[in-house]
Amino acid sequence: MAHNTSARNYTAGGAIAPYRIVKPGAADGEVVQAAAATDFLMGVCESVGPASGERCDIVKSGIADVEFAGVVARGEPVTADADGKGVKAAPAAGANARIIGFAEVTTAAGDIAPVLLAPGVMQG
């Protein structure tokens, strides 16, 4: 369960799975599922994943539950993989990685676990 301090309602610019990291869509007020560590990460979809065109609540600050694609140790920075799932952030040389926040617990693939939201950039 998310322990958010701020959530905002957006229109889904495509189907978004529950507990996935999102980025801005093509239009103002629209979000889509994140697809890379270099995406501008702006929040996390709550427990109900919308279809394209539906309204959805996106957690913007506080603690949000994220579905993970692999192991991330407690305290490590979290970014998005190609499916909007949480993975450990590790920028490549010369490339920046955007983070959505920090893992609150150690995760494994398929876990839905809390992330302290603190969007930022890790410089490569």
C-alpha positions in Angstrom: 0.0 0.0 0.0 1.3 3.4 -1.0 2.0 5.9 1.8 1.9 8.9 -0.5 1.8 12.5 0.6 0.9 13.8 -2.8 -0.9 12.1 -5.7 -2.3 13.8 -8.8 -4.8 12.7 -11.4 -3.7 12.4 -15.1 -5.0 10.9 -18.3 -3.2 7.7 -19.5 -1.6 8.1 -22.9 -1.5 4.3 -23.2 -2.1 1.3 -21.0 -0.2 1.5 -17.7 0.2 -1.5 -15.5 -0.3 -1.1 -11.7 2.8 -0.1 -9.6 4.8 1.1 -12.7 6.9 4.2 -13.0 5.6 6.8 -15.4 6.8 9.7 -17.5 5.1 12.6 -19.2 3.0 11.7 -22.3 2.7 13.6 -25.6 0.2 16.2 -24.2 -0.1 18.2 -21.0 -1.8 16.3 -18.3 -1.0 12.9 -19.8 1.3 10.2 -18.6 2.6 7.0 -20.1 4.6 4.0 -18.7 8.3 4.8 -18.4 10.5 2.7 -20.8 14.1 3.6 -20.0 16.5 4.9 -17.3 16.9 8.1 -19.4 13.2 9.0 -19.4 12.0 11.9 -17.3 10.5 10.0 -14.4 7.7 11.8 -12.7 5.8 9.4 -10.5 4.3 5.9 -9.9 0.9 4.5 -10.9 -1.2 3.3 -8.0 -2.8 -0.1 -7.7 -5.3 0.3 -10.6 -3.6 0.4 -14.0 -5.6 2.4 -16.5 -6.3 1.7 -20.2 -5.3 4.3 -22.7 -7.5 7.4 -22.3 -8.6 6.6 -18.8 -7.9 8.8 -15.7 -5.3 7.5 -13.2 -3.8 8.6 -9.9 0.0 9.1 -9.9 1.9 9.2 -6.7 4.3 12.2 -6.9 5.9 12.3 -3.4 6.1 10.3 -0.3 6.4 6.5 -0.5 4.9 4.5 -3.4 4.8 0.8 -4.1 6.7 -0.2 -7.3 6.9 -3.5 -9.1 10.5 -4.6 -9.4 12.3 -6.4 -12.3 15.2 -7.6 -10.2 17.3 -7.3 -7.1 17.7 -3.8 -5.7 19.2 -3.5 -2.2 17.6 -1.4 0.5 18.8 2.3 0.1 19.9 1.9 -3.5 18.6 4.4 -6.2 15.7 3.1 -8.4 15.1 3.8 -12.0 12.8 2.3 -14.7 13.4 -0.6 -17.1 11.8 -1.0 -20.5 8.5 -2.0 -18.8 8.4 0.7 -16.2 9.4 -1.7 -13.5 12.0 -0.7 -10.8 15.6 -1.6 -11.3 18.9 -0.4 -9.7 20.0 2.9 -11.3 23.5 2.8 -12.7 24.4 5.4 -15.3 26.6 4.4 -18.3 29.8 6.4 -18.9 28.8 9.7 -20.4 25.1 9.1 -20.0 22.8 10.2 -17.2 20.3 8.0 -15.5 17.2 9.5 -14.0 16.0 8.0 -10.7 12.5 7.9 -9.2 13.8 7.4 -5.6 15.3 4.9 -3.2 14.4 1.3 -2.3 13.0 1.0 1.2 13.6 -2.7 1.3 15.7 -5.2 -0.6 13.8 -6.6 -3.6 13.7 -9.5 -6.0 12.1 -9.8 -9.5 8.3 -9.6 -9.2 8.3 -7.9 -5.8 6.0 -5.0 -5.2 7.9 -2.9 -2.6 8.0 0.6 -1.2 10.2 3.3 -2.8 10.9 6.7 -1.1 10.2 9.1 -4.0 13.0 11.5 -4.7 13.3 12.1 -8.4 16.7 13.1 -9.6 19.6 12.5 -12.0 22.7 10.4 -11.6 25.5 11.6 -13.8 27.4 9.1 -15.9 
